[in-house]
C-alpha cells in the first residue's frame, strides 16, 4: 500500500541537485555561484574548471551531478542545458575557541553552506 509519491518540485524540463554542508561560508560560495548563473552548462563547467577559488571544485561536481540527473533521470538534451537557478544558504556553524593572552578566549566560527542548483533545458531558438 504505502503512501503516494510527492509531486515533483521542478518542471518537466528541469533537473536539480542539493548539496548539504559544504565547508565554506555562504558569502564565499555565493561569489562562485554568481559566476555561473544563467550560463550554459558547458560554459559553466569550463568556468569552474579554471576558477582559482577552492570551493569551485565542489560546485563543479554539483553541476556535473545536475547534468547527469537531467540526462539519465529526465531524458533531457545535455547540449541545451542552462544553469537557471543557483541558491546558496546557511547550514550550521561550528564554534571553536582559541586561548588568548591573560586567560581570555578567542572565538573561531566555522560556517557551513547549502547549495541548490537547477538546470533547465532551453527550447530551440
C-alpha positions, 0 to 999 in steps of 0.5 A: 500500500504505502503512501503516494509519491510527492509531486515533483518540485521542478518542471518537466524540463528541469533537473536539480541537485542539493548539496548539504554542508559544504565547508565554506561560508555562504558569502564565499560560495555565493561569489562562485555561484554568481559566476555561473548563473544563467550560463550554459552548462558547458560554459559553466563547467569550463568556468569552474574548471579554471576558477582559482577559488577552492570551493569551485571544485565542489560546485563543479561536481554539483553541476556535473551531478545536475547534468547527469540527473537531467540526462539519465533521470529526465531524458533531457538534451545535455547540449541545451542545458542552462544553469537557471537557478543557483541558491546558496544558504546557511547550514550550521556553524561550528564554534571553536575557541582559541586561548588568548593572552591573560586567560581570555578566549578567542572565538573561531566560527566555522560556517557551513553552506547549502547549495541548490542548483537547477538546470533547465533545458532551453527550447530551440531558438 
